[in-house]
Amino acid sequence: MTRNINFDPLLRDNNGILGLPVALIIIVIIVSIILSFFAVSSGVLCSTVQNESVESTINQILNLLSTMESFSHEESSLVLSLSFPSTLEHIVFGDDSFYHVSNKNENNSFQSNPSTKCIYYKLKNGYTKVIHSPISFYDDKGNRFVLQEGTYSVKFSLQEKNNEVSIIAQII
């Protein structure tokens, strides 16, 4: 005579905890732990994706403007539609002095002179980065060009300024 041996005693436990089988309670605990980890990590993941979005947009702008500066004649212009996420505090084209003010060395002096050949951005979570470029940036009045979160149409033009070809940016 063969007897069927049941290897599923946890699911058939009639005593269990509050009338529920022990295996079901263990499964619920494991699923709730996994969902908790996912909920906690989703905020970090979203912020990382938005940071990469800002940096990707800046790199695309630099590639287009470097190509324009290298191969186009003076007075050429390019209009770009730019969109920045709500995590962006500000982005500054042509001046990294914001970065230098917050990053002084132990003598309370700047680490280097501010440069117009860079793009500096700061996120609301405090993350900052300076991206150096081969091109100087100015607004139409000769100052740094600043954008914040949102969508913009920006005209970038080549002009000679301070005996070098520079990019003049203005919101249209």
Sequence and secondary structure as in RCSB ss.txt:
>XXXX:A:sequence
MTRNINFDPLLRDNNGILGLPVALIIIVIIVSIILSFFAVSSGVLCSTVQNESVESTINQILNLLSTMESFSHEE
SSLVLSLSFPSTLEHIVFGDDSFYHVSNKNENNSFQSNPSTKCIYYKLKNGYTKVIHSPISFYDDKGNRFVLQEG
TYSVKFSLQEKNNEVSIIAQII
>XXXX:A:secstr
        TTTT SSTBTTB HHHHHHHHHHHHHHHHHHHHHHHHHHHHHHHHHHHHHHHHHHHHHHHHHHS TT
 EEEEEEEE TTEEEEEES  HHHHHHS  TTSS SS   SSEEEEEETTS EEEEE SSEEEETTSS EEE SE
EEEEEEEEEEETTEEEEEEEE 
